[in-house]
């Protein structure tokens, strides 16, 4: 399999590819658990994996640092926590899907890696976006190759229903790179402070080994063992850029691209 060599270098079991159960996920210094955000089964899988891994820290894509600081061992199972966090205004799916992840590791420190909306307001220059994380270890100061930039812009266009103007695509790629780097930075901070395993809860796209959090961590701290786990609703194929992946049933949802079609 594609990532067997990576596993051997890291001293992890020489296995890679599709798995049927989260019990097959081994520990590493940093374990990245991807998700499709609105799929409840993906969150149940994450909670089960967290309970088994017993991480020292959880890093959430969905929380800012300020929100994460509000979570304590005493309130993480409190039904009022969503209100305290202002979750309904965040745009993320129902907090009820995320709370079991918090309670699965009552001993874990909680860190947030979300970017405050105001930090990006008015920015369109990729260089200015990269400057929001000045730590050069995570690769933001290094331009992408022309081929990689073109491929990532095409991915962003497809992910947004082919509805984005072409001049906005470099901005979207720069923001995605920034989010990957910030998630990597928070994960590394957590590992250095608490030791492993650290678990990152994030979208499956951020778990990609070729361009997501693992790539940023490989630049900043190549000695850290990183395991990426993607979750999908269809088999991504044998060359998917993850160490492991899980395929679940699709969750019912409206067509997100319907509003962009003519006549809607």
C-alpha positions, 0 to 999 in steps of 0.5 A: 500500500502507498503509505506502508513505508511511512508507517515503517519509518514511524515505527508503527504497524505496517498496515494502511488502507481501509479499516472496518472498525476504529479499534484498528486505529493504533496510537501515535504521537498525533492522531488526526481523525477526519470527518464529514462534518454533518455525518453523525456516524463519523462523530460516533466513530471519533468518540469511540476512537478517542475513548480507546486512545485516551489522548492527553489532548484534543485539538478541535478545528471547530473551536477557537482558542477562546472557546476551548479555554471555556471547557473544563472537566466539570462542564464538558458534559453539561447540556448548557455548554453549547450555549456557553460556547456560542455554538449555534452562531458558529455554523457547525453542525449540532453540538450534540454530535461533538459532545460525546467526543469531549466526554470520551476523554475527560482527562484530555486538555482541550485546544482550539484551532479555529481562525477568528472570522475577523482575522481574515476579514478584508484579506485577499492576498495569499501572502498576507494570509500566510503572514497570519502564522509567521512561524516558517516551520509550517511551510506557508512562506514557501509558494506551491509549485504551479502544478500543485497550485492549479490542482488545489484551485480545481479542488476548491472550485469543485468543493464549492459547486464550481460557483466561485469566480476564478480570481477567488480561488487563490484566496481559498487555497491560501486559507486552506493552507493556513488552516492546515498549518494552524491545526498542525501548530496547535497539535504540536503545541499540545504534544510538546506540553502534554505528550502523546497521543494528541488527537485532532478532530477535523474535516477529512480534507485536513487529514490528507498526508500530501497537503494537510496537517500531516504535511505541515507537521512533517516540515515542522517536526519530522520526528513526531509520529503522525497517523492520519485517518479519513472518513468517507461516504464512498471508497476513495480508492487504494491511493487515497492520501491517508494512513487509514480510512473508514467508509460509512453510509451517507447521511441524508442531506439536501444537495448543497449545489442546488441553489447554484443551478439555473432556476433555483 
